[in-house]
Amino acid sequence: MKISESSARRGMVRFRGKELRRTAACWMLIAQLAGVSGARAAADKSTPTPSPVSTAGDPVLKAMQNEITRATAELGKAEQPPYYLSYTVYDQDFVVLVGAYGSLLTDTVAQRRFADVNMRVGLPELDNTHGQSRPSGVNSGSLPLGNDQDAIARVLWELTDREYKRAVPSLLNVRTNTAVRAEEEDKSPDFSKEKPQTHIGEVQPAASFDRAAWEGEIKRLSGVFRKYPEVYYATVMMQLQRSNARMVSSEGSAIVSPSTSARLIMEAQTRAEDGMDLLRVETFQAPAASGLPSETELIGKIEKMAADLSALATDSAMKKKDRHSRRRSGRKCCRNS
């Protein structure tokens, strides 16, 4: 049974808050964190100088290398110096377009930069991350945008200092717990020794992106759902992201990994007669917006989504009637017996 036009409007109003929360959740999921770690083992308190890597044209990488060299030397003077330290800095630029029923809900361009500071204190065989203390090995926070090396270095040191003040007490707890507990079956070390790695990926020029054209397409695609009043919630979201992950370590690793991606997500929802929410989602991903399906193909997908939801709702209603008929039949049998 199709929902009337007035009911559809009430459904849209009723679920407006839910729709906005879903959009916010999608926004938060744009940035996907990916940790990159190096490895280094040293049982003594020496602090070797990282191997020099060319930072020409990348002031952020240069600031990271300068600061990790300085921080390693500074913390090396402490009673319990770290035997491993690494910085991973993520740059993300993205465009987000979200449409619903022929209009744009979100039209945003944003940029963010954040860092992970990984630190190991103790020995590779037993350090601050042992067992349940693994979270003590990393501290994260936002970094200044732009190329001000002094500003970047200052915030990196703040994160490093905060991480060190958390790692040392964690190591003491690990040692205490290890001393009083029964011998562990797993005797593998907490850190493995690997050779330092160097890879500087080339940052490609930004692919052409006609934002105005995509705004129009998102409106048109989301407007297709207006033909299906039984679909009470529907959005079309387009995410274009350029990322660059830089990682340096106290043992000399330096890795730069740029990437680009374009993603289009179409979501539609209806409700069966028994109150069950029925959902369909289609996701497409490509290195650039030009690699996404054509508008004609996407409209075909939307029509298929709506047809699937209608079939699911009908099937759910038929099953409900069948269950109701069986219950009535069962009651009649009981009365006759």
C-alpha positions in Angstrom: 0.0 0.0 0.0 1.5 3.4 -1.0 1.8 6.1 1.5 -0.2 9.3 0.7 1.5 12.5 -0.3 0.5 14.2 3.0 1.8 11.2 5.0 5.1 11.5 3.1 5.4 15.1 4.1 4.7 14.3 7.7 7.3 11.6 7.5 9.8 14.0 6.1 9.2 16.4 9.0 9.2 13.7 11.6 12.6 12.4 10.4 14.2 15.7 9.7 16.3 15.5 12.9 17.2 11.9 12.1 18.2 13.0 8.6 20.5 15.8 9.9 22.1 13.4 12.4 22.8 10.9 9.6 24.3 13.7 7.5 26.5 14.7 10.4 27.6 11.1 10.9 28.5 10.8 7.2 30.5 14.1 7.5 32.4 12.7 10.5 33.3 9.5 8.5 35.0 11.3 5.7 38.2 11.3 7.3 39.5 7.8 7.6 42.5 7.5 10.0 45.2 5.2 8.9 48.2 4.5 11.2 51.6 4.0 9.8 54.3 2.8 12.2 58.0 2.1 12.0 60.1 0.0 14.3 63.3 0.2 16.2 64.9 -1.8 19.0 67.7 -0.6 21.2 68.4 -1.9 24.7 70.8 1.0 25.6 70.1 4.7 26.2 71.8 5.9 23.1 69.9 8.1 20.7 71.1 7.7 17.1 70.5 10.6 14.7 67.9 9.8 12.0 69.2 9.5 8.4 68.9 12.7 6.4 66.0 12.7 3.8 65.5 15.4 1.2 62.7 17.7 2.3 62.9 20.1 -0.6 59.5 21.6 -1.3 57.9 20.1 1.8 58.2 22.4 4.8 55.8 20.2 6.9 58.1 17.2 6.5 61.1 19.3 7.3 59.5 20.6 10.4 58.6 17.0 11.5 62.2 15.8 10.9 63.7 18.7 12.7 61.4 18.3 15.7 61.8 14.6 16.0 65.6 15.0 16.1 65.3 17.7 18.7 62.7 15.8 20.8 64.7 12.6 20.7 67.8 14.4 21.9 65.8 16.2 24.6 64.0 13.2 26.0 67.3 11.2 25.7 68.5 13.1 28.8 65.6 11.8 30.9 66.0 9.0 33.4 63.7 6.8 31.3 64.2 7.9 27.6 62.0 6.5 24.8 63.6 3.9 22.6 61.3 4.7 19.8 59.4 7.9 18.6 57.5 8.6 15.5 55.3 11.3 14.1 52.5 10.7 11.5 50.9 13.9 10.1 47.7 13.7 8.0 46.6 16.5 5.7 43.1 16.2 4.4 41.2 18.5 2.0 37.7 17.6 1.1 34.5 18.7 -0.6 31.2 17.4 0.7 27.9 17.8 -1.1 24.7 16.3 0.4 21.3 16.5 -1.4 17.8 15.5 -0.5 14.6 15.6 -2.6 16.1 18.1 -5.1 17.8 20.5 -2.7 21.3 20.7 -1.1 21.6 20.0 2.6 25.3 20.4 2.8 27.8 22.2 0.5 31.1 22.4 2.3 34.8 22.7 1.5 37.1 21.9 4.5 40.7 21.3 5.4 42.2 19.6 8.4 45.6 18.5 9.7 46.2 16.2 12.6 49.1 14.1 14.0 49.7 10.8 15.8 52.7 10.7 18.2 53.8 7.1 18.8 56.2 6.5 21.6 57.7 3.4 23.2 59.4 3.6 26.6 61.3 0.7 28.3 62.8 -2.1 26.1 61.4 -3.7 23.0 60.9 -6.9 25.1 58.7 -5.1 27.6 57.5 -1.5 27.1 54.7 0.8 28.1 52.3 -0.7 25.5 52.4 -4.2 27.0 49.1 -6.1 27.4 46.2 -3.8 28.3 48.4 -0.7 28.2 48.6 -0.5 24.4 46.6 2.9 24.2 49.5 4.5 26.1 51.6 4.3 23.0 49.9 7.0 21.0 48.7 10.5 21.5 46.8 12.5 18.8 45.9 16.1 18.2 45.3 18.8 15.6 48.2 20.7 14.0 48.3 24.2 12.6 47.4 24.5 8.9 49.9 26.2 6.5 53.7 25.9 6.4 54.7 27.7 9.6 57.4 25.3 10.7 57.8 26.8 14.1 54.1 26.6 14.9 54.0 23.0 13.7 57.1 22.1 15.8 55.7 23.7 18.9 52.4 21.7 18.7 54.3 18.5 17.9 56.4 19.0 21.0 53.3 19.6 23.1 51.8 16.3 21.9 55.2 14.6 22.5 55.6 15.9 26.0 52.0 14.9 26.9 52.6 11.4 25.5 55.9 11.0 27.4 54.2 11.9 30.7 51.6 9.2 30.0 54.0 6.5 28.7 56.4 6.5 31.7 53.7 5.8 34.4 52.3 3.2 32.1 55.6 1.5 31.9 55.9 1.4 35.7 52.4 -0.2 35.9 53.4 -2.7 33.3 56.5 -3.7 35.2 54.6 -4.0 38.5 51.8 -6.1 37.0 54.4 -8.4 35.2 56.2 -8.9 38.5 53.2 -10.0 40.5 51.3 -12.0 37.9 51.9 -15.5 36.7 54.3 -16.0 33.9 52.7 -15.2 30.5 52.4 -17.9 27.8 53.1 -15.3 25.1 56.7 -14.3 25.4 56.9 -12.3 22.2 58.5 -8.9 22.5 56.3 -5.7 22.4 58.3 -4.3 19.5 60.2 -5.8 16.6 63.3 -4.5 14.9 63.0 -3.5 11.3 65.1 -1.6 8.9 64.3 2.1 8.5 62.2 2.7 5.3 62.2 5.7 3.0 59.5 6.4 0.4 58.5 9.9 -0.8 55.4 9.6 -2.9 54.8 12.3 -5.5 51.9 14.6 -4.8 49.9 14.7 -8.0 48.2 18.0 -9.2 44.6 18.2 -8.2 42.2 16.7 -10.8 39.7 19.1 -12.3 36.5 19.3 -10.4 33.5 21.3 -11.5 31.8 22.0 -8.2 28.9 23.8 -9.7 28.2 21.0 -12.1 28.2 18.4 -9.3 26.0 20.6 -7.1 23.4 20.5 -10.0 23.8 16.7 -10.4 23.4 16.0 -6.7 20.2 18.0 -6.7 18.9 16.2 -9.8 19.8 12.8 -8.4 18.2 13.4 -5.0 15.1 14.8 -6.7 14.5 11.5 -8.4 13.3 10.1 -5.1 10.4 12.5 -5.1 8.7 10.1 -7.6 8.5 7.5 -4.8 6.3 8.8 -1.9 6.8 5.5 0.0 10.5 6.4 0.4 10.3 8.7 3.4 14.1 9.2 3.8 16.6 9.6 1.0 19.9 11.4 0.5 22.7 11.5 -2.1 26.1 12.4 -0.8 29.3 13.1 -2.8 32.7 13.3 -1.1 35.9 14.4 -2.8 39.1 14.0 -0.7 42.8 14.7 -1.2 45.0 13.3 1.5 48.7 13.2 2.3 50.1 11.1 5.2 53.7 11.9 6.3 55.6 9.7 8.7 59.0 10.1 10.3 60.6 8.1 13.1 63.5 8.4 15.5 65.3 5.5 13.7 65.3 7.3 10.3 62.2 6.2 8.5 60.5 8.8 6.3 57.4 8.0 4.3 55.1 10.3 2.4 51.9 8.7 1.0 49.5 11.1 -1.0 46.2 9.8 -2.2 42.9 11.1 -3.7 39.4 9.6 -3.7 35.9 10.4 -4.8 32.9 8.7 -3.3 29.2 8.8 -4.0 26.7 7.4 -1.5 23.0 7.0 -2.2 20.7 6.0 0.7 16.9 5.4 0.8 14.6 4.2 3.5 11.0 3.1 3.8 8.9 1.5 6.4 6.9 -1.7 6.2 3.3 -2.0 7.6 4.6 -3.9 10.6 6.9 -0.9 11.5 10.1 -2.3 10.3 12.6 0.1 8.7 13.8 -1.0 5.3 17.1 0.4 4.0 19.0 0.4 0.7 22.4 1.9 0.2 24.5 2.2 -3.0 28.2 3.3 -2.8 30.6 4.1 -5.6 34.3 5.0 -5.3 37.0 6.2 -7.8 40.3 8.0 -7.7 38.7 11.1 -9.1 35.1 12.4 -9.6 35.5 11.8 -13.3 35.7 8.0 -12.6 32.2 7.9 -10.9 29.2 6.5 -12.9 27.4 8.7 -15.2 24.2 10.5 -14.1 22.1 8.2 -16.3 23.6 5.1 -14.6 23.0 6.6 -11.2 19.4 7.4 -12.0 18.9 3.8 -13.0 20.4 2.7 -9.6 18.0 5.0 -7.8 15.0 3.6 -9.6 16.2 0.0 -8.8 16.6 1.0 -5.1 13.1 2.4 -5.0 11.7 -0.8 -6.7 13.6 -3.0 -4.2 12.2 -1.1 -1.2 8.7 -1.3 -2.6 9.1 -5.1 -3.1 10.5 -5.5 0.4 7.6 -3.5 1.9 5.1 -5.6 0.0 6.8 -8.9 1.0 6.8 -7.8 4.6 3.1 -6.9 4.5 2.3 -10.3 2.9 4.3 -12.2 5.6 2.4 -10.2 8.3 -0.9 -11.2 6.8 0.2 -14.8 6.5 1.2 -14.9 10.2 -2.1 -13.3 11.2 -4.0 -15.9 9.2 -2.1 -18.8 10.8 -2.8 -17.4 14.3 -6.6 -17.1 13.5 -6.6 -20.6 12.1 -4.8 -21.9 15.2 -7.4 -20.3 17.5 -10.3 -21.9 15.5 -8.7 -25.3 15.8 -8.3 -24.9 19.6 -12.0 -23.9 20.0 -13.2 -26.9 17.8 -11.1 -29.4 19.9 
